Amino acid sequence: MLGRIVRYFQEARAELSRVTWPTREQVVEGTQAILLFTLAFMVILGLYDTVFRFLIGLLR
């Protein structure tokens, strides 16, 4: 049982050494893209919220 656990972690470590990790530049660019998308989506949702709040206010 212990041997299987040890072998599992050895194989996991070997597999992780074969992974092609992104460069720092790629991580920064990806993070910037996600933050920009999130910001744009927040603005769009905020505008929708404002418009619907105004329309519902007209109904009251």
MARLUM-79140 format. One record per residue: x, y, z of N, C-alpha, C, O in turn; residue in three letters. Coordinates in steps of 0.2 Angstrom, whole numbers, padded with zeros to 4 digits, always signed. Example, Ala and Ser with C-alpha at 12.3 -4.5 7.8 and 13.67 -1.06 7.14 Angstrom:
2
+0066-0028+0039+0062-0022+0039+0066-0016+0039+0071-0017+0042ala+0064-0011+0035+0068-0005+0036+0064+0000+0039+0067+0006+0040ser
//
This chain:
60
+0004-0006+0000+0000+0000+0000+0004+0006+0000+0003+0011-0004met+0009+0007+0005+0014+0012+0005+0018+0013-0002+0019+0019-0004leu+0020+0007-0004+0023+0008-0011+0019+0011-0016+0022+0014-0021gly+0013+0009-0017+0009+0012-0022+0008+0020-0021+0008+0023-0026arg+0008+0022-0015+0007+0029-0014+0013+0033-0016+0013+0038-0019ile+0019+0030-0014+0026+0033-0016+0026+0033-0023+0028+0038-0026val+0024+0027-0027+0025+0027-0034+0020+0032-0037+0022+0035-0042arg+0014+0033-0034+0010+0038-0037+0013+0045-0037+0013+0049-0042tyr+0016+0047-0031+0019+0054-0031+0025+0054-0035+0027+0060-0038phe+0029+0049-0036+0035+0049-0041+0032+0050-0048+0035+0054-0051gln+0027+0047-0050+0024+0047-0056+0021+0054-0057+0022+0057-0063glu+0018+0057-0052+0015+0064-0053+0021+0069-0054+0020+0073-0058ala+0026+0068-0050+0032+0073-0050+0035+0072-0057+0037+0077-0060arg+0036+0066-0060+0039+0065-0067+0034+0069-0072+0037+0072-0077ala+0028+0068-0071+0023+0071-0076+0023+0078-0076+0023+0081-0081glu+0024+0081-0070+0024+0088-0069+0030+0091-0072+0030+0097-0075leu+0036+0087-0072+0042+0090-0075+0041+0090-0083+0045+0093-0086ser+0037+0086-0086+0036+0086-0093+0031+0091-0095+0030+0092-0102arg+0028+0095-0091+0023+0100-0093+0026+0106-0095+0032+0108-0093val+0024+0109-0101+0026+0115-0103+0023+0121-0100+0017+0122-0101thr+0026+0124-0095+0023+0129-0091+0023+0136-0095+0028+0137-0099trp+0018+0140-0094+0018+0147-0098+0024+0151-0095+0026+0151-0089pro+0026+0156-0099+0031+0160-0097+0028+0166-0093+0022+0166-0093thr+0032+0170-0089+0029+0175-0085+0025+0180-0090+0020+0182-0088arg+0028+0181-0095+0025+0186-0100+0018+0183-0102+0013+0187-0102glu+0017+0177-0103+0011+0174-0105+0006+0174-0100+0000+0176-0101gln+0008+0173-0094+0004+0174-0088+0001+0181-0087-0005+0182-0085val+0006+0186-0087+0004+0193-0087-0001+0195-0092-0006+0198-0090val+0000+0193-0098-0005+0195-0104-0011+0191-0102-0017+0195-0104glu-0012+0185-0100-0018+0182-0099-0022+0185-0093-0028+0186-0094gly-0018+0187-0088-0021+0190-0082-0024+0197-0084-0030+0199-0082thr-0020+0201-0089-0023+0207-0091-0029+0206-0095-0034+0210-0094gln-0029+0201-0099-0035+0200-0104-0041+0198-0099-0047+0201-0100ala-0040+0194-0094-0046+0192-0090-0048+0198-0086-0054+0199-0085ile-0044+0203-0083-0046+0208-0080-0049+0213-0084-0054+0216-0082leu-0047+0214-0090-0051+0219-0095-0058+0216-0096-0062+0220-0096leu-0058+0210-0098-0065+0207-0099-0069+0208-0093-0075+0209-0094phe-0067+0206-0087-0071+0207-0081-0073+0214-0080-0079+0215-0079thr-0069+0219-0081-0070+0226-0080-0076+0228-0085-0081+0231-0084leu-0075+0226-0092-0080+0228-0097-0087+0224-0095-0092+0228-0096ala-0087+0218-0093-0093+0215-0091-0096+0218-0085-0102+0219-0085phe-0092+0221-0080-0095+0224-0075-0098+0231-0077-0104+0232-0075met-0095+0234-0082-0098+0240-0084-0105+0239-0088-0110+0242-0087val-0105+0234-0092-0111+0232-0096-0116+0230-0091-0122+0233-0092ile-0115+0226-0086-0120+0224-0081-0123+0230-0077-0128+0230-0076leu-0118+0234-0075-0120+0240-0072-0125+0245-0076-0130+0247-0073gly-0123+0245-0082-0128+0249-0087-0135+0246-0087-0140+0249-0087leu-0135+0239-0088-0141+0236-0088-0145+0237-0082-0151+0238-0082tyr-0142+0236-0076-0145+0237-0070-0148+0244-0069-0154+0245-0067asp-0144+0249-0071-0147+0256-0071-0153+0257-0075-0158+0260-0073thr-0152+0254-0081-0158+0255-0086-0164+0252-0083-0170+0254-0083val-0163+0246-0081-0169+0242-0078-0172+0245-0072-0178+0245-0071phe-0168+0248-0068-0170+0251-0062-0174+0257-0064-0179+0259-0060arg-0172+0261-0069-0175+0267-0071-0182+0265-0074-0187+0268-0072phe-0182+0259-0078-0189+0257-0081-0194+0255-0076-0200+0256-0076leu-0191+0251-0071-0195+0249-0065-0198+0255-0061-0204+0254-0059ile-0194+0260-0060-0196+0266-0057-0202+0269-0060-0206+0272-0057gly-0202+0269-0067-0207+0272-0071-0214+0268-0070-0219+0271-0070leu-0213+0262-0068-0219+0258-0068-0223+0259-0061-0229+0258-0060leu-0219+0261-0056-0222+0262-0049-0226+0269-0049-0228+0270-0043arg
//
